[in-house]
């Protein structure tokens, strides 16, 4: 028995196998053994990135027990994205100590020992710090000391979507250095799967937290991993392992991974299963969030022109950005000219049936060749009366004069239902049906790319905020797939580039409607307006100098002056002289 315990103490892989057997689990897979080996023999500060579902958290939990199995005086802190997740790890470890016979000696003998989900002691000497303490990344970290720090999945969509969030998360993650005890064998282990292409794990890798990366397939482009691939995989590749072959078939076989890629979308699969956060594929995606102009959009009027600028001072840091690396939202550098009513406002509707797809509606105005996205709405109940009436409420809110409805779904029935509700609500809105006959990916890119490249699409800040908060009850990975700006940044000309594209398709349809208007030069239009304005002033002075002086004194624009003259026909004009 003594020899067996010594063997378990000397080899974490053997300990893991024994613990798996105690839990009636299959023997660890090749990837799991590789992770275990890196945990035992890796550097003082290490980082493990492995494909989702490999069991990183379970392996690390076992490593915590193995550490205490070797030295019951060790102090360990487990940090996760949320306090609840960290506590669940603590409860799992307590259960293993109680139910595993060869770990029972770790149970505390003193009734005064700590034994809660927040913290607990093993059979060790009295100490102010517990043997194991669990805490959320945003919890109270200062004031604690630990010999082993385990940061388990500290990055989740909810805390990493904006630049400010990621900066805060990075700061919190590096604060663990002040908690680590100054012992030769003290260590920090960070485990996780990148949630965005802006992942904080890349920043941590630059700060001496050496990653061990194990993707689900042998990569096609090894250079994307910057020499951080697990050495076992590097050896396999050197020995001729085929690219895109499965690295751990005992965990996920080829068919399983193909199904996951199809359901998640190619971009998301590359992130969560291939751990590829490189910039190499960015040019495949022509629709950049950086080409948008983001500001508060007035529902009634707009300036003559909006000037875009990529100056760092114009980067918006407080909005969630889910585009590719290097992609940001920019505020306008300048708003030029007079503020006038929009030339036209439409509502673009992309209907769908009940199910996983959405019925989407985009409210878009146009003036001087600039397009303004006021609002986006999305529904999961198909084209129910509730949905259609809510869209019509939006039409009334923004003064919509035309409903643009795609007829590919429902063969025109949605348009007829809209007409019925328009009669009932006594709204006078023209209904125009359009039918798409071009492949969806090409149609979306061809409609949006020219407009966005010219920075003619202005998006209200509230659209981005709404988009990020939509579908709050869905799992994080699914939420991303439904977001407009996620769809936009991942759209390429490959078939089925994104799994869900309803919101983006709806926006592209509305933009395409304004294609002719986009040919109008805003500055040429401003020139014409100035000429009309000057000519009107001349005519007004010749007709009634006093009235013209009044209008100039009050700073009236062209339309206001014309309206005032109509109101004063056959009436004495009040003067300020």
Helices and strands as residue ranges (DSSP letters): H 2-10, H 12-22, H 30-41, E 45-50, H 56-70, E 76-80, H 83-99, G 101-106, E 119-120, E 132-136, E 148-152, G 157-159, H 163-174, G 175-178, E 187-192, H 200-205, E 210-214, G 222-225, H 231-238, H 254-264, H 266-272, G 282-284, G 289-291, E 293-295, E 301-302, E 305-307, G 312-314, E 334-336, E 340-341, E 344-350, E 354-367, E 370-381, H 385-398, E 402-406, G 410-412, H 413-425, E 430-434, H 440-453, E 457-460, H 461-469, H 476-482, H 484-490, H 502-513, H 515-518, H 522-543, H 545-553, H 558-567
